[in-house]
């Protein structure tokens, strides 16, 4: 019962913050007299609200264990033509090739297309593969070891099928609403529990030589009517996709927390 009560308290606290932050200096209830650099936030959450873009995006530093990878990446990218850069960073379309997602290849430099394959519960659209327990079942055990073992087993199957990037594990949806539609893919509404199991799963997957892709970043809390086109295909009068308006404190302390643990896991 700890998880249920703890999650309820966390969500209740975030709701209170979201309500009180909508009036006055941002975020007001948490940091008195603090002011958001984005003036649009001071008026509270609005429909179709957006933040102004920030250009140029900061360059990664390649600190610590990433230093060698950054050096090699810069050396590789410096050899590419503009067309090759576009090809490398553009997908071939949903199931356009053998995997659910693939980018373009650079044959001139021996860089093949990356196979990005669902799912956070094992392999999708293949034969002779396992259907692993859902994330919510793993979270119910509170077992770091089980989360790692599950990740390692999924990674081994993905590796055996030729996957480069496993599209999982999941921390979004975190599970704000029971009717979210895909909560079972993730672990728990408790961001600490989700973060710990997210990290262990990633370590297990990547110890098998497959890249883990933590998803869905961020605020992906409702599947129903997620895409306007899909809703219209089912004859619903929906013209715009969902807008998830989340205050800064709730964003960082609930929804973003597990993704920070994912980054720390590598």
N, C-alpha and C positions, 0 to 999 in steps of 0.2 A: 504493500500500500504506500510505501515511501515515495515511489516514483509517481504515483497518481497524485498524491497530495503535493509533492514538491513541484511537479509540473504545473499543477493548478495555481499554486502560489506565484510561480514565476510568470505565468501568463497573466494573472490578475494584476501583478505589479507592473508589467509592461503596458497593460491597458490603461492603468491609472496614469502612468507617465505620459502615454500618448495623448490622453485627454488634457492633462494639465499643461503639457508643453505647447498646446495649440494656441494659448493665449499668453502674450507677454514675451519677454526676452527668452531666447532659446538657449538651452533647454529648460531654464527657469527652475523647475522642481528639483533638479539634480545639481546643477552648478549655478548658484545664484549670480545674477547680473551678467552671465555669459551671453554673448551675442553671436548668432550664426553669421558666417561670412556670406551666406546666401540669403538675401533679404526675403526671398519668397517663402522661407520657412517660418518667418515670424507671424504670418497670417494663418498658420496651421495647414493641415493636409487639405488639398483641393483635388477635385477630379482632374485627371490628365496633367497632373503637376510634373514638372521636370526641372532638372538642374542644368545650369549652363555648362557647356563642355570646357575642358581645360586643355589648352594646347601650348607647347608640344607636350606629349606624354613623357614622363621622366624616363631616362635610360636606366636599365638595370645595372647594378654595380658588379654583380658576379662575386659577391663576398663569400668567404669561407669555402665550403666544399664545392660551390658552384663556379669557382674561378676558372678551372680548366675547361668546363663546359662552355662558359661564355667566350673564352679565348678561341676555342675551336669553332663555335658558332659564328663569331665575327669573321674569322678567316674564310669560312665557307660562304657566308652571305656576300662578302666583298667580291666574290667571283661571279655572282649572278647578274644576268641582264634584268632589265625591268620586266620583261615578259616572263622570265623564269620566276621572279619574285611574286608576280601576280599568280602564276600557275601553282606555286608552292603554297600560297596562303588562300587559295580558292578551292572549295569543295567541288566534287563532281556531281553532287546532287544526291538526294536520299536514295540509297541502294543503287546508285549509278554504276557501281562495279560490284566486286564480290562481297564487300562489307557494307554495313548500314551507312558508314561515312568514310570517305577517302579524300585526300587532297591530291593535287597534281604531282607528278614525278619530275625529276631533273635528270633525264637519261645521260646528258653530256658529262655530268659529274658523278654518275653512278648512284644517285639518290632516288630510291624507289618510293612509290606512293605508300603512305602510312595507312594501315588498316585499323579503323576505329570501330569497335564492335560492342553492341549492347551485350550484357546488361549488368546491373549491380547484383544480380542474383545468379549469374552464370552466363553461359553462351546463349545467344538468341539466333534463331533461324539456322540451326545446325542439327546434325544427327549424332547419336551416340554421345550425348553430353548429359551432365547432371543438372537437376533442378534443385538448387541450394535453398536452404531455409531463408525466409525473408529477413530483412534487417531488424524488424520489430521483434521477431522471435529470438534473434541473437541478443538483443538488448535486454530481453526478459531474463537472461541468465546472468547478467552483470559480469560476464567472463571475458577478460582481456585475451586469455589464451585461446578461447573458442573463436573470438573474432579474428585473431591472427590466423588460426588454422583454416578457418573458412576462406579467408582472403587468399591464403597460399594455395588452397585446393582450386579455387576459381582461377587464380593466375596460371596454375599448371595446365588447366584445360584450355584456357585462352591461348597459352603459348603453343600447345599441341596443335591447335587449329590455325596457327599463323597470325593471331591477333597481335598488333603492336600496342594498341591503346584500349584498355578495358574501360568502357563508359560507366564507371562506378568507382567507389561507393557513393551513397546518397546521404546528404544532410539537408536537402531542400527538395521536397517539403520536410520541415522540421516536425510538422504535425500540429499546427495551430488549431485547425478545425477537424473534428472527427470525420466530416464528410468531404475532406480534401480530395479523395479519390486515389491518391498514390502514396499515402502515408506509410504503408507497409514496406515500401522500398527503403525508407530511412530507418532510423533506429528509435529515437525517443524525442518527445517534446522537451526533455531536459537537455540543454545545450552542452553541459559538461559530460554527461553520459554519452551523448552522440559524438562529441569531439574525441573522447578516449577511444571509442570503438571504431570511429572513422579512421583514426591514426593507425590503430592496430591492423585494420583491414588493408589499408594502403601498404603498410610494411610487408604484409603477407603476399599481396599481389606482386609488388615490385621485387621481392626476393626471388620470384620465379622469372624475372626478366621481362615483365610486361609493365607498361606505363599505366598507372592508375589515373583516372580523370574524375576528380571530385565534382559532383554536380548536385542539384541544379542551382547555380549561382545567379540570383539570390532572391528570396521572397517568393519562391515558386510554391505557393501554398494551396492552390486550387486548380484542379484539372478540368472541371466542368466549365465550358465556355472559354477555355484558355486561348483558343485561336478563333478569331472571328469567322474566317473562311470555313472552318470545320463546323462551327455552329450553324452557319447558313446552309451548309450541306445537309443538315438535319432539319431544315425548315424553321429554324429559330431566327427571330428578327434581332440579330445581334450585329451591330456595325463596328464596334471597337473591342479590342481585347481588354483584359483586366488591367487595372491600375492598382498596384500595391503601394500605399503611402505609409511609410514606417518612419517613426522619429529616430534620431541618431542613437540615443541610448538603447532603445529596443533593438535597433539594427545590430549594434556592436555586441550587446550582452546576450542576445539570444540567437539571431539568425546568422551572424557572421562568425561567432565563436567557434563552431565546429570546423569552418573552413580555415581558420587560423591554425587549428590543430593539424589539419590536412597539409598545410604548407610546411609546418614544422616536421611532419613525418616524411617529407621529401617529395 
